[in-house]
């Protein structure tokens, strides 16, 4: 996918700009669709929102272009809290001992404990 090509290029380069990424994409013979720089910028933004890529200022003070680098400290895709059923439970706010929803009666919690 285009997103994978953009991500791979940024990870390989370490520091790059939209202009450089766009030139790389447009030079790929396998990519036959015409893309504006804005289109490629939108793909880059999805990587920024996903926490894969970081937007930084260039090292040169005269350089006004945004630079993109691999995220130095990317958040893990899962954590103990996201794996715990309580972390994504839609009725978590009702959960309490002796209540209609509780850890003692939660089928999802039981399933998770068996894992």
PyMOL commands that set and color helices and strands:
alter all, ss='L'
color gray80, all
select helices_A, chain A and resi 2-13+18-26+37-49+80-83+85-88+92-94+107-114
alter helices_A, ss='H'
color red, helices_A
select strands_A, chain A and resi 16-17+53-57+66-70
alter strands_A, ss='S'
color yellow, strands_A
deselect
rebuild
show_as cartoon
